[in-house]
């Protein structure tokens, strides 16, 4: 049942008025080869549109399996991307902010912005402020394609039902057919609230082995999916379509596993 998604190029941090293909030189070590075949690009784009329509997606699994990388790969089909990166996993653009200050202005001009707040008690507050700016921009630009990628959801309080109201508004607006994507990564099912898992269009499971986690997967997706997740190998994943109650296993990482920082062995 496995599919073979193709790779997609990284548009980087170049202003919208410029051609990223010609002017991305400073970021070229972080993106796929410029010589990659055009047919492969088209195949990757077609896979994304066929298998990942605009929606809410939770990517769950152990460290080092490719959660953050897969989330970034899917996020690239949006023309505007905001990555909330409390652990410093992403080095895919030069536009990195410590908080939401200046974010709105960059959203009008850049393809991709990373908000990297660092660690500490202020992370959740920073996340809420970032979501407020993103929500304001969505309201002002209702037809623009945008993706909010939140890495390590537990660090921003999304395991709780009483999280950011601005984030909740974004999630409620990210219905199928809208130009909004929300991508979440975490280590365990309990790292996102049951409410979020219930309204997510898709759940993506990398290898999970703890009995309680497998039990949570079985409760939502059934015993077959839980068993398949337990048997996954490195860089393999199972996708669960909440709407259709269907699952699919992807075993070949060559199409989606791209670099998100300077060390090709450190993607998570």
C-alpha positions, 0 to 999 in steps of 0.5 A: 500500500506504500506510495512513493512521494517525490521531493519538493524544492525549498523556496527558502527566505527569498522575497516574493518579488524575486525568483528563488530558483535564481537567488537562493545561493546562500541557502543551497546547502540546505535544499535538494539538488538544483539538478533534480529532474523536473519529472520528479518535482512534478511527481512530488507535487502531485503526491502532496496534492493527492495525499495531503490536501489542506488540513490538520495533520498530527505527526507522532513518533520517537526522536530521529524517525523523521517527524520534523522532516516529513512535516516540513516536506508537507508544509512546502506546498503552502506559499507562506509558512510559519514554523514555531520551533522551540527546540531549534530543529529547523535551519531552512531560512535566514528569517528567524525571529525570537518572538512574534515581533515583526512577524506580520510584516514578514508574512507579507514579504517572505515565503517562510519565517521561523519563530524560535523562542528558546526554552523557558516558561515564556514559550507558551506565551510566545506561542500564543502571541505568534498564533495571534499574529498568524490569525490576524494575517489570515483574516486580512488575507483570507485567500492566501495559502498558509501553513502553521507548523508547530514542532514539539507540541508538548512544549507549547501546551497543546496536550491541554484542552485549555491551550491558546485561543488564537491557535484554536481559531486557526485550527477551526479555520483549517477545514478541508477546502480552506487555504490553511494547513496546520502541522503538529509534531510530537513524541506521543499521542498524549502530547496533543489533546484528545480534542485535537486528535479528534478533529485532525484530518490525518494522524501520521505515526512513526514507530511507537512502542510504549504499551499506553501509546499503542493502546491510545492508537488502537482506541482511535484507529483500531487494532490493525493500525496499532499493530502496524505502527508497532512493527514499523522500521526506521523512517517508515510511517502509517497515515490514518485518515480520520474522515475516511477511517482508512490507513496507509503505510509508507515504507520508502523515505527517499521521496520525502526525507530532505535536509532541514539543517546542516547535518544530514543525520540529525533530522527528527 
